[in-house]
Amino acid sequence: MAENDATDSIAPDNERAELLRDVAEDIRGDSSESKQVAAMLYRVSDLYDADEETSPEEIYRNVRTILDVKERGGLPERD
């Protein structure tokens, strides 16, 4: 099986998207780590949402950005 076959076969699953978002809400707390994991779960849930147009590659890049921001100590202050 080609690499693209695995990513092209993800079908919309609104129940799974809703479950991932519910879990994200449940674990989101005051700590930056819980907010970070919740943000990643929300991004992954978009993969299963029929109304979202995203790919595993886009989600990977977005999650990578979330992790990079955390590593840098957060987003810069806005004026």
Sequence and secondary structure as in RCSB ss.txt:
>XXXX:A:sequence
MAENDATDSIAPDNERAELLRDVAEDIRGDSSESKQVAAMLYRVSDLYDADEETSPEEIYRNVRTILDVKERGGL
PERD
>XXXX:A:secstr
  HHHHHHT    HHHHHHHHHHHHHH  SSHHHHHHHHHHHHHHHHH TT    HHHHHHHHHHHHHHHHHTS 
    
